[in-house]
Each structure stands twice: as C-alpha cells, then as structure tokens.
Amino acid sequence: MEILVATGGAAHSTRALSFAARLAEQAQVPLTILTIIKYEDQEPEAESILIGAKALIQSIAPSVTVKGVTRIGHPAEEILAEIESSPYAVAVLGEKQHHGLITRFVIGSTAQRVVEHSQCPVILVKGTISGPIQRLLICDSGLPNDSVVDRLRQQFPLLFRVVKRSTVLHVIQDEMIPSDDEDVQIIDGDSVEGRLLHHDLGCLGDEGVECTPRIRHGNIVEEIVAEVTSKEYQLVVIGAHRGSGWRRILLDDIANRLILKLDCPMLVVR
C-alpha cells in the first residue's frame, strides 16, 4: 500500500511532506504526492510544485519511491477523489495553525473536510516536525467494542511497522484529583476503564508495541492537550464519528476541537 500526501506549496504543506517522507521511509512503502490546480493552464505551476516536493522528499528519505499526481478542481473534492481511486494506507495533509470563525464552524478547512469524508485514515500535520516517528499517544475513552485501538488495527496496520512505543490515554470526566494508587487500582481493576485499557494493551502487545497505560481526570479536550504538552509525542491518534452538516459539529465536537487546539501531527481514525 502507498501513502498519499497532498501539497499546494505552502508552509503547512511542506510540514506534511516532511512527515510523510519519514513515515514512508520507516514503513518502507511508496509515496504519492498530489497537487491540485483550478485550471488546466496552471499545469506548469503544478509541475513546479511537484518537482520541489520530490526534491524535498528525496533529501529526507532518499530510499523512498515517489510519484506525482496532478488533479484539477476543488482541493477537498479532488483529494477525496484521489483517495477513492487507489487503496491508500493513509492520507497526510498539512493543517494551517489558525482559522477564522467562518472557516472553523461553517465552511471548514480543506483538511477538516477531508477528515470528515475520507474512506481511509487521515494524518493532519501541525507543529514542528523533526526526527523519526517513534512515540505514539492513543486517546481512547470509549468501550472495548468501539476501541480506537481496534479501529487503528483494522484501518492502518501499517503504523505498527513504524511505532514500537505508545501510551494509551483514558480521560475520566470528573473533577476528582485521585492519588497515584487510586489510578493504579483503576488500571488494574475490573472497572469499565480498566477493562478498556487491558483490551487496548493486549491488542498493542499482539502488534509488538510496548505500551504504557495513562489515566487523567477532567475535561477530555483539556486533558489530552495537557498530556501532549507534557511529553514529546510524534503522533497523536484520535477517534471520530461520521456526520453531516450541523450534526457533524455536534457528533464530532471533541475531534474538531482537538484538531484546532493540538499543535502536533494527529491521526484521525473512524
């Protein structure tokens, strides 16, 4: 399977190219670079973008096989069309750091629109990217029959060629500040949270991934942001559910807020 990375030549696209290059090199898979233009007479500009993108990829990951694709049309629609045209393992997109209110809540950025409709997992790249992808944070606050780890294994098993260390974070929505011993009891016990963590740790162990359970208490978004800020994670995995129109904002409120708040690469699985 191949990795797809989209670029328009902007700074956030360059971050996506750098991340995709490292991911493809570590996973030992080919990389397809996609650029999109509005009109046919912009093809020379597209070719220039692809030449620059290939040069950047080769400077970071010289062993990776790279090809370029140009599409004409609307960026989000053409990225989705390309995803549907081939069995890509994952799509990698750069995400701008800030959006106005209209872009956030009514129109949505190109990256967020792709996340909403993509049939494959999507990595949104933000922040400073450097070094190999080694440490993974998986945010799972669901149930064993709806585990983010299960969805990750089904949708993006390629990731386990790359990452061998992970933390599984479960946020309990309460205002208590328990002792470390109480959190250990939750992890080791037969609570819903404990069963979920044991399920996830067992699945990751089967994939050869060394895993550490982590519990935080409070608001889900705030605690995930705090955890990411406290440690150096190269990739954060979050789950999202499919929706449309205003229902998308309601159903995917946590995922959307994390996309806006986190300043690091995020993998979104459904």
N, C-alpha and C positions, 0 to 999 in steps of 0.2 A: 504493500500500500504506500501511497505517496502523501506528503504533507503539502497543503496549499497555503501560500502566503500572498496577501494582496498588498499592492503598493501604488501610491499615487505620486511618490517622490517627496512627500512632506517629511518632517522630522519624526512624527509618530509612526510613519510607515517604515522609516529606517530602523527604529527600535524593533518593529515587528520582524523585519528581515534578519536582524542580528539574532533575535531569539530563535526564529525558525531555522536559521543556519546551524546553531548549536544543537537544537533538538534533532534535526535531520542527521547531523554527524554522529551524535550519541546513539541514535536509534538505527543508524546505517540504512537509511531509506532515501529515495529520490525526493527532490523538492521542485514544485511547480510555482513559478512566480506569475501572478495575474495582475495586469494593469488595465484600467478601463478608461475609455475616452468617450466623449459625447458624439463626435462626428468623425466620419471617415478621413477627412483632411487633416486630422490630428495624429495620424498613424506615425509620422516621423517623430513626433513628441513621445509617443508610446514606446517606440523603438529605443529612443534615447534613455527613457526611464528603465527599460528592461536591461539595457547594456550596463547602466550604472548599478542596478540591483544585482546582476550576475557577478559583477566585479566585486561588490561588497561581500556577497556570499562566498566567493572563492577565496577572498582574503581571510575570512574567518574559518571556513570549513572547506579546504581545497579538495577533499576526497568526495564531497557530495556531488551527485549528478543533478544538474539543474536544467530546466527548460522554461521558456517564457510563453505566455499566452496573452493575447490582447482581445478584449471584448468591447463592443460599442453599445452604450446605453446608460442606464441609471446605475450607479455604483452598487447599491444594496441588491437590486434585482439581478445584476449580472454576476455578482459574487455568488448569490444563491443558485443561479443557473449553472455556473461552473461546478459548484458543489454537487449538484444533481447529475451532472454529466459524467462523473467518474467517482469510483469508490474511495474518496479521500479519507485518510485516517483522522485528520483534524484540519481545521482552517485556522490560520493565525492572522490576526488583524491588529493594527495599531489603533489605540484609542486616544483621542485628544484629552487633555487634562481637565478642561473646563467647558461647559456648555451653558448657554443661556436658558432661561426658564422655558421658552417655547420649544427649543430643541430637546430639552430634557423630557418634558412631560406631554408634548403633543406630537411633535414630529419624530423625535428620537434620532440619535446619531446613526450613521451607517452601520457601525459596529453593533450597536444595540439592536438594530432591525435585523441584522444577520443572525444574531444570537436567538432572537425571537422565533425565527422561521427555519433555521438550518437543520438539515437532517443528519448532520454529523457534529461532534463536539467542536466548540469554538474556544480558542485562546485569545483573550484580549490582552495586549501588551502595553503596559504603562510603567512609568518609573525608570530608574537607571538599571540597565541590563549589563551584567559582566560575569565572566566565568561560566563554567559548566552548570547544567541544571542538576542539582544534587538533593536538595531538601524540599519536601512536599508537605503542604498543610492541607488536610482534607477536612472540610467543615460539614459535619453530619449531625443533624439534630432531628432526624426523622425516626422511622421504625425499621426493624430488620427486613420487613417485606417491602420497604421503599428506601433502601440504603443507598447513599451516594456512592459508596464503595462498590456495591453490586452494579450500579449503572456504569461506573468507571470501568469495571472489568469487562462489561458487555460492549461498551461503546468505544473504548480507547485502550485496549490491552497493550498497544504499542508502548504506552508510557512506562510499563514495567520493565522494558529493556533499558530504560534511561535512569529511573529513580529507584534507589535501593534504601532510602531512609525517609520516613514520613512520620508526621504527627496527625492523629485523628482528634479533632476538637469537637466536643459536645458542649453546647451552651444551654444551661438550665435557666429558664426565665423566672428568676426570683430575686429578691433583694437581700437574701442572707449572705453573710460572708463566713463560710464554714472553715473549719481548720483543715490542714492537710490530711489529717487522719480521717476526717469525715469524707473527703473526696476519695481517699483510698477505699473506704468502705463502699462508696457508690460504685467505683470501678470494679471492685471485687465481688460485690453483692449481686442479688437476683432482681434488682430494680430494672425498670424499662431502660434506663440509661446504661446500666451495667451490661445488660444483655446485648444492646446495640453495639457498645464498644467491643465486647468479646466477639461478636459476629464480625465486625469490621477487622479487628486484629487477626482473627483466624483467616479471613479471606486474603488479607495482605500478606500474611505469613505463607499462604499457599503460593503466592506470586513471588516469593523470595524477597519481600520488602521488610526491612527492620522497622518496627512501628512502636510509637510511644503514645499512650492514651493521655488526653488532656481534658480537664473539665474547667469551665469558667461559669460564673453566675452573673445574670443581669440581662440587659438588652442584647439581643442576638447580634445586631449590626455593630453596636459599640464594642462588644466583647471580641468579635472577630477582628475588627480594626485594631484593638489593643493588642491582641495576640500577634498579629502580623507586624505591628510596630515593635514589639518586644524582642523579636528574633529575626534572623535572616532566612526567609523562605524564598526560594527561587520561583515557586509556582504555588498558587492557592486554588484549590478545587472547590467549587460551589455547585449546588443543585438548583435547577429552575424548572418551573412547570409552564407548559404551553398555554397561551391565551390569545385574545384578540381585542383590539380597541381598548376601551377603558378597563375591561376585565383584565387585560394584560397588566396594567398598572396595579390593580388590586391583588391579583394572584402572584405576581412576581415582584411584589414590593421589596422584599428582602434582597433578592438578586439584583434588582435595579439600583437599590441604594448602595449595595456593596460595589457594583460596577462604578458608581460615581465617587465613592469615598476611598477605595483602596488604591494605593499608588504602587502597584506591583502587577506582574502577569497573573491573569486569572483564567482558569479553565472552567467553562460552564458546561455541565452535563445535564441531560433531562432524564 
